[in-house]
Amino acid sequence: MLIDTHCHLAAAAFAGDRDEVVALARALGVSSMLVPAVDVASFTEVRECCARHAGCVPAFGIHPLFVKSAGEADLAALREWLQRVSDGPQWPVAVGEIGLDFFVADPDVEKQEYFFVEQLKIARATDLPVLLHVRRSVDQVLKYLRRITVRGGIAHAFNGSRQQADEFVRLGFRLGFGGALTYSGSTRIRHLAATLPLASIVLETDAPDMPPEWLAGGRNTPAQLPRINAVLAELRGIDANELARATALNALAVLPRLRSAD
């Protein structure tokens, strides 16, 4: 059993062949795919994608790169949406994708931090884990997680230090590395993925983004997860099936609503 804990299947990049993309991933053993929203406008698309495809489950949140055009009404919509769909067949598995991104030129730090804090409060109020975007912002994200206790979740596309990784784990989070760990030049990521406790790691693709080495420059898909799993298993020196089972259990532990995905 393989679980892709982060793939944007509702994105426009899959508009022409989404059914085939999901079917191929399922045929290759990807049993569950977590589909996060990025803004309020994408909530409906995410839910409809998950309602259509077995094994796909939604998360709803406002991505840090989309907060620039967001306002208080968007936060109110997120609260209402989580409450409205919480008893349906497509339960939100997490609040996400949320976080901070200080990689982009001239980020609106104050507004990003405000929306991050407010969404952490929403996650705490709804007792949902969070899917974190932490690009060039790991210390700042950790600062707010210490102040606003949430159920835990996943630090997506992690690229921090071992000390930062250990702090996420202490706060109840698992770490995802995605296709970045397949590149031989990603020495820090590969070392972390190879040496962190196995119980702290989950698998993800971030499709259609963050393609693995064999798709560099191309469109990523959840069907790449078995090969990503195989690369990570080799780095850790364990059997690929053992790694798949362990990371799936890690995902289920931190995202318990995933158990209703199929």
LUMDRENMAR-166943 format. One line per 3 residues: their letters; for each residue x, z, y of N, C-alpha, C. Coordinates in steps of 0.02 Angstrom, whole numbers, always signed. Last residue first. Layout:
<rs>
A	X Z Y X Z Y X Z Y  ...
</rs>
This chain:
<rs>
DAS	-555 +35 +247 -573 -20 +203 -648 -21 +188  -535 +149 +330 -523 +81 +356 -552 +27 +312  -540 +284 +318 -603 +248 +314 -597 +175 +332
RLR	-414 +330 +341 -438 +332 +272 -505 +296 +263  -390 +334 +474 -371 +273 +439 -399 +271 +368  -413 +459 +521 -471 +415 +517 -454 +347 +484
PLV	-285 +520 +529 -328 +532 +470 -388 +486 +465  -143 +491 +569 -203 +454 +591 -256 +461 +536  -49 +566 +506 -52 +571 +579 -113 +536 +608
ALA	-74 +536 +371 -68 +605 +393 -78 +612 +468  -69 +398 +365 -132 +432 +351 -132 +504 +375  +68 +379 +391 +18 +353 +437 -49 +388 +427
NLA	+123 +441 +278 +139 +466 +345 +87 +443 +396  +75 +357 +179 +53 +427 +180 +67 +459 +248  +147 +243 +214 +74 +241 +216 +47 +312 +218
TAR	+277 +285 +190 +258 +271 +259 +181 +266 +266  +271 +300 +49 +287 +357 +93 +264 +344 +164  +241 +171 +2 +197 +228 -12 +208 +284 +37
ALE	+352 +99 +50 +285 +80 +69 +236 +138 +59  +457 +164 -18 +453 +167 +55 +383 +150 +79  +428 +127 -149 +430 +198 -130 +423 +206 -55
NAD	+444 -10 -140 +378 +18 -156 +373 +92 -138  +582 -19 -114 +534 -42 -64 +464 -14 -77  +691 +117 -149 +648 +63 -173 +595 +45 -121
IGR	+826 +148 -33 +774 +169 -79 +733 +108 -100  +918 +138 +73 +942 +141 +4 +890 +167 -45  +888 +116 +202 +883 +185 +179 +908 +193 +107
LEA	+902 -22 +211 +941 +21 +256 +943 +93 +231  +806 -60 +117 +877 -73 +104 +921 -29 +148  +691 -21 +182 +707 +10 +118 +781 +0 +101
LVA	+695 -107 +292 +702 -35 +303 +720 +0 +238  +674 -228 +226 +736 -217 +264 +748 -143 +274  +547 -206 +172 +603 -218 +127 +670 -207 +162
NIR	+469 -195 +288 +474 -139 +242 +534 -146 +196  +481 -326 +331 +508 -271 +373 +517 -209 +330  +413 -388 +227 +484 -401 +236 +517 -348 +280
PLQ	+281 -335 +245 +318 -324 +183 +393 -337 +189  +250 -381 +381 +263 -310 +366 +298 -300 +299  +212 -506 +411 +284 -494 +409 +300 -422 +387
APT	+77 -508 +426 +104 -531 +361 +179 -521 +355  +49 -481 +558 +51 -425 +511 +78 -444 +442  +164 -584 +654 +99 -572 +622 +105 -512 +576
NRG	+237 -663 +800 +239 -613 +746 +168 -605 +718  +292 -819 +848 +235 -773 +847 +241 -726 +787  +469 -830 +894 +404 -854 +870 +351 -801 +873
GAL	+589 -774 +927 +561 -823 +974 +492 -849 +954  +628 -747 +761 +650 -737 +830 +625 -793 +875  +594 -728 +631 +545 -762 +674 +565 -760 +747
WEP	+693 -656 +572 +679 -721 +544 +626 -760 +582  +689 -533 +645 +745 -580 +652 +728 -650 +628  +517 -507 +701 +579 -490 +664 +630 -546 +671
PMD	+444 -499 +866 +454 -532 +802 +518 -509 +768  +365 -433 +973 +420 -400 +937 +433 -432 +868  +191 -487 +962 +254 -475 +996 +305 -445 +947
PAD	+62 -496 +915 +106 -554 +905 +175 -546 +936  +127 -361 +817 +107 -431 +821 +56 -441 +878  +184 -241 +791 +170 -257 +861 +151 -330 +870
TEL	+210 -191 +662 +236 -256 +681 +234 -269 +756  +260 -40 +574 +221 -76 +624 +251 -145 +635  +268 +113 +480 +282 +42 +488 +236 +11 +540
VIS	+340 +275 +518 +284 +231 +498 +305 +159 +510  +428 +427 +486 +429 +355 +500 +365 +321 +477  +450 +556 +446 +439 +545 +517 +429 +471 +535
ALP	+483 +569 +313 +416 +591 +333 +400 +577 +406  +617 +538 +308 +569 +487 +289 +499 +505 +312  +717 +588 +445 +678 +607 +386 +624 +555 +370
LTA	+833 +459 +495 +780 +508 +511 +745 +529 +446  +917 +357 +448 +938 +427 +440 +885 +479 +459  +871 +228 +470 +903 +243 +406 +913 +317 +394
ALH	+824 +228 +598 +777 +212 +545 +805 +230 +476  +944 +256 +667 +889 +304 +667 +842 +291 +609  +1014 +137 +637 +1041 +202 +616 +986 +255 +615
RIR	+932 +42 +696 +943 +39 +624 +971 +105 +598  +943 +80 +831 +878 +81 +798 +888 +83 +722  +1080 +57 +851 +1052 +124 +861 +985 +130 +824
TSG	+1097 -81 +822 +1133 -30 +784 +1101 +39 +791  +1046 -219 +818 +1008 -160 +840 +1035 -98 +806  +1111 -325 +759 +1139 -298 +821 +1103 -236 +847
SYT	+1032 -361 +652 +1095 -327 +638 +1126 -296 +700  +860 -334 +655 +916 -367 +688 +980 -328 +677  +759 -257 +606 +783 -311 +563 +843 -348 +593
LAG	+710 -169 +697 +758 -143 +649 +786 -197 +603  +615 -240 +769 +680 -228 +800 +732 -204 +749  +492 -243 +708 +540 -294 +689 +608 -284 +719
GFG	+461 -64 +708 +442 -134 +706 +498 -180 +686  +465 +73 +725 +521 +33 +751 +506 -42 +751  +380 +227 +754 +379 +158 +729 +435 +118 +762
LRF	+367 +397 +709 +401 +346 +748 +395 +279 +714  +247 +530 +731 +288 +487 +690 +316 +431 +734  +228 +695 +805 +226 +622 +806 +268 +591 +751
GLR	+235 +831 +833 +184 +807 +787 +177 +731 +784  +340 +881 +903 +275 +881 +937 +219 +850 +894  +446 +853 +821 +428 +923 +831 +358 +929 +862
VFE	+454 +716 +840 +434 +742 +774 +411 +815 +781  +500 +713 +972 +436 +683 +954 +410 +712 +888  +625 +773 +949 +575 +807 +991 +506 +778 +979
DAQ	+692 +680 +871 +677 +745 +843 +625 +783 +883  +704 +579 +967 +664 +568 +907 +644 +634 +875  +792 +639 +1057 +724 +623 +1078 +678 +612 +1019
QRS	+905 +646 +973 +876 +707 +1002 +805 +695 +1025  +930 +512 +948 +910 +555 +893 +878 +619 +919  +853 +411 +1081 +908 +445 +1047 +883 +486 +988
GNF	+743 +268 +1070 +776 +323 +1104 +833 +352 +1063  +647 +175 +1038 +716 +152 +1049 +754 +205 +1088  +497 +134 +955 +543 +185 +978 +614 +158 +983
AHA	+370 +70 +944 +430 +34 +966 +483 +82 +993  +270 +217 +974 +276 +147 +953 +338 +115 +983  +245 +364 +915 +286 +335 +967 +304 +265 +945
IGG	+87 +420 +865 +144 +377 +849 +179 +356 +913  +22 +585 +850 +13 +514 +851 +77 +477 +833  -57 +735 +910 +1 +699 +884 -12 +624 +890
RVT	-159 +796 +977 -159 +800 +904 -96 +771 +873  -80 +868 +1124 -128 +824 +1089 -117 +830 +1014  -50 +962 +1266 -46 +960 +1194 -100 +915 +1165
IRR	+34 +934 +1400 -34 +920 +1378 -33 +911 +1302  +169 +965 +1414 +121 +996 +1458 +50 +990 +1432  +233 +887 +1321 +244 +960 +1318 +192 +996 +1360
LYK	+196 +762 +1364 +171 +785 +1300 +181 +860 +1291  +269 +750 +1482 +196 +758 +1485 +166 +781 +1419  +399 +740 +1429 +383 +791 +1479 +308 +804 +1481
LVQ	+392 +625 +1351 +399 +690 +1318 +381 +747 +1366  +387 +530 +1454 +332 +537 +1407 +334 +605 +1373  +514 +549 +1510 +455 +563 +1550 +393 +571 +1506
DVS	+597 +510 +1404 +600 +579 +1430 +538 +597 +1470  +559 +372 +1388 +551 +422 +1334 +551 +493 +1361  +558 +254 +1455 +521 +310 +1484 +515 +369 +1436
RRV	+584 +126 +1408 +625 +153 +1462 +594 +215 +1494  +429 +126 +1333 +486 +83 +1352 +520 +109 +1415  +328 +182 +1257 +379 +226 +1285 +439 +187 +1311
HLL	+165 +203 +1210 +211 +152 +1235 +264 +190 +1275  +81 +283 +1077 +121 +288 +1137 +165 +227 +1148  -73 +328 +1027 -23 +277 +1014 +17 +267 +1079
VPL	-134 +490 +980 -120 +439 +1030 -67 +390 +1004  -276 +571 +898 -205 +558 +909 -196 +501 +958  -417 +662 +964 -389 +601 +934 -313 +598 +946
DTA	-503 +754 +1024 -464 +773 +964 -439 +711 +926  -560 +733 +1143 -592 +700 +1086 -557 +715 +1020  -475 +804 +1226 -546 +821 +1226 -582 +791 +1166
RAI	-353 +738 +1203 -360 +809 +1185 -434 +828 +1180  -384 +613 +1256 -366 +620 +1185 -373 +691 +1162  -403 +649 +1389 -458 +621 +1351 -445 +627 +1276
KLQ	-274 +690 +1421 -329 +738 +1425 -389 +714 +1385  -209 +568 +1408 -191 +624 +1363 -246 +677 +1363  -269 +504 +1514 -285 +482 +1446 -262 +532 +1394
EVF	-213 +572 +1623 -286 +573 +1613 -305 +552 +1542  -76 +540 +1603 -100 +610 +1600 -175 +612 +1587  -81 +401 +1623 -56 +429 +1560 -82 +500 +1552
FYE	-126 +390 +1754 -168 +365 +1699 -145 +392 +1632  -15 +451 +1820 -83 +477 +1827 -127 +454 +1769  +91 +368 +1784 +91 +437 +1761 +22 +468 +1767
QKE	+53 +248 +1848 +62 +250 +1776 +58 +322 +1750  +55 +292 +1982 -9 +273 +1951 -3 +272 +1875  +193 +322 +1999 +141 +372 +2012 +76 +355 +1977
VDP	+257 +200 +1970 +269 +259 +1929 +213 +310 +1938  +240 +48 +1962 +203 +97 +2001 +204 +162 +1962  +400 -35 +1950 +340 -5 +1919 +306 +44 +1967
DAV	+497 -144 +1982 +456 -108 +2031 +393 -78 +2000  +499 -231 +1830 +524 -226 +1898 +473 -189 +1942  +486 -134 +1678 +465 -188 +1723 +492 -176 +1793
FFD	+523 -15 +1621 +567 -72 +1612 +550 -127 +1662  +440 +91 +1616 +482 +86 +1675 +534 +30 +1669  +292 +134 +1559 +338 +78 +1552 +377 +70 +1617
LGI	+198 +252 +1462 +235 +234 +1523 +282 +177 +1508  +36 +260 +1385 +105 +283 +1394 +133 +264 +1461  -67 +187 +1255 -57 +221 +1319 +16 +241 +1325
EGV	-176 +84 +1171 -106 +100 +1181 -97 +129 +1250  -263 +231 +1128 -204 +191 +1136 -219 +117 +1145  -319 +355 +1028 -320 +333 +1097 -256 +294 +1109
AVP	-377 +312 +861 -331 +344 +909 -349 +322 +979  -479 +259 +791 -430 +297 +753 -385 +337 +800  -650 +244 +821 -582 +239 +849 -535 +285 +811
WQP	-751 +180 +688 -727 +237 +727 -660 +221 +760  -852 +82 +645 -785 +66 +670 -762 +122 +717  -976 +134 +616 -933 +115 +560 -862 +98 +582
GDS	-1000 +272 +736 -1014 +207 +704 -966 +192 +648  -972 +382 +811 -1011 +393 +750 -1027 +328 +713  -900 +337 +921 -868 +385 +876 -907 +396 +811
VRQ	-945 +255 +1019 -929 +224 +954 -904 +274 +902  -969 +341 +1127 -1022 +297 +1103 -1008 +270 +1033  -848 +406 +1154 -906 +445 +1134 -958 +401 +1100
LWE	-769 +298 +1191 -749 +340 +1135 -808 +381 +1109  -843 +254 +1303 -834 +211 +1245 -815 +252 +1183  -831 +358 +1395 -897 +339 +1369 -891 +299 +1305
RLA	-692 +358 +1417 -726 +418 +1393 -792 +400 +1360  -678 +226 +1466 -643 +247 +1406 -677 +309 +1376  -754 +233 +1584 -775 +188 +1530 -742 +206 +1464
ALD	-677 +322 +1658 -745 +341 +1639 -770 +298 +1581  -565 +241 +1674 -559 +304 +1636 -628 +329 +1614  -624 +143 +1752 -596 +125 +1687 -587 +187 +1643
AEG	-659 +208 +1868 -712 +182 +1826 -687 +163 +1756  -536 +233 +1927 -572 +288 +1896 -628 +264 +1850  -448 +80 +1883 -470 +133 +1928 -506 +187 +1890
ASK	-321 -50 +1865 -372 -4 +1840 -389 +49 +1892  -215 -129 +1893 -281 -153 +1915 -338 -108 +1892  -113 -52 +1839 -108 -74 +1908 -175 -96 +1935
VFL	-124 -32 +1706 -155 +18 +1750 -154 -4 +1823  -61 -116 +1619 -127 -137 +1643 -159 -87 +1691  +52 -59 +1572 +60 -121 +1611 -6 -148 +1637
PHI	+3 +50 +1497 +34 +61 +1563 +44 -2 +1604  -162 +22 +1430 -89 +12 +1426 -57 +22 +1494  -289 +120 +1390 -267 +77 +1445 -191 +78 +1446
GFA	-382 +116 +1233 -343 +148 +1286 -323 +97 +1338  -429 +134 +1066 -449 +114 +1134 -409 +153 +1185  -410 +61 +907 -391 +114 +953 -407 +89 +1023
PVC	-491 +13 +751 -476 +8 +822 -446 +71 +852  -440 -70 +598 -470 -13 +632 -447 -12 +705  -458 -172 +458 -437 -167 +527 -475 -110 +561
GAH	-512 -181 +331 -445 -152 +338 -422 -144 +408  -605 -328 +359 -592 -269 +318 -520 -246 +327  -660 -389 +510 -607 -394 +460 -597 -327 +423
RAC	-762 -366 +602 -763 -428 +563 -716 -425 +503  -731 -249 +666 -795 -253 +629 -796 -313 +583  -613 -284 +728 -611 -236 +674 -675 -236 +633
CER	-661 -375 +824 -610 -395 +776 -609 -349 +716  -747 -292 +896 -775 -347 +858 -725 -373 +806  -654 -203 +955 -705 -178 +909 -733 -234 +865
VET	-579 -293 +1033 -547 -253 +980 -598 -229 +930  -676 -344 +1119 -640 -389 +1074 -608 -350 +1017  -712 -227 +1188 -761 -262 +1147 -727 -307 +1097
FSA	-591 -194 +1255 -622 -148 +1207 -670 -185 +1160  -533 -270 +1353 -518 -289 +1284 -554 -245 +1233  -567 -213 +1474 -593 -279 +1459 -583 -300 +1387
VDV	-490 -98 +1476 -562 -92 +1462 -591 -159 +1443  -336 -134 +1386 -375 -119 +1447 -448 -118 +1429  -286 -139 +1260 -238 -131 +1315 -272 -118 +1381
APV	-316 -73 +1093 -335 -108 +1154 -282 -98 +1207  -241 -89 +930 -251 -53 +993 -274 -100 +1049  -275 -87 +768 -278 -136 +823 -291 -99 +888
LMS	-198 -66 +616 -224 -30 +674 -218 -75 +735  -234 -113 +457 -203 -137 +518 -237 -102 +577  -208 -93 +282 -239 -71 +344 -199 -96 +403
SVG	-140 -160 +180 -208 -136 +167 -245 -116 +231  -46 -285 +141 -57 -244 +201 -129 -221 +200  -26 -372 +34 -25 -300 +22 -32 -256 +83
LAR	-45 -505 +51 +25 -482 +40 +30 -406 +35  -177 -514 +80 -155 -542 +16 -84 -519 -1  -176 -463 +210 -209 -425 +156 -185 -449 +88
ALA	-109 -568 +275 -81 -501 +274 -110 -459 +218  -202 -672 +254 -135 -676 +226 -103 -607 +222  -314 -624 +326 -319 -637 +254 -250 -640 +222
VVE	-265 -622 +459 -284 -560 +425 -285 -569 +349  -243 -760 +477 -189 -712 +487 -204 -647 +450  -370 -815 +458 -316 -832 +411 -258 -782 +416
DRD	-438 -760 +567 -462 -748 +499 -406 -760 +448  -365 -812 +677 -366 -741 +663 -388 -726 +591  -335 -935 +736 -327 -927 +663 -328 -854 +642
GAF	-356 -941 +874 -368 -1000 +834 -366 -990 +759  -323 -817 +929 -390 -842 +937 -406 -900 +890  -204 -751 +934 -234 -760 +868 -304 -791 +872
AAA	-171 -741 +1067 -125 -777 +1024 -153 -790 +955  -261 -653 +1124 -276 -725 +1127 -231 -766 +1082  -281 -507 +1019 -248 -545 +1072 -265 -619 +1067
ALH	-324 -432 +915 -376 -458 +961 -346 -500 +1017  -211 -385 +852 -247 -441 +822 -301 -470 +867  -84 -313 +881 -135 -333 +930 -173 -394 +905
CHT	-38 -175 +784 -39 -248 +789 -98 -268 +833  +21 -41 +711 +17 -66 +779 +20 -143 +777  +35 +1 +581 +7 +49 +627 +3 +23 +699
DIL	+3 -67 +435 +30 -89 +499 -3 -46 +553  +37 -8 +278 -6 +2 +337 +32 -20 +399  +32 -48 +106 +67 -53 +170 +17 -45 +227
M	+42 +0 -60 +0 +0 +0 +43 +0 +62
</rs>
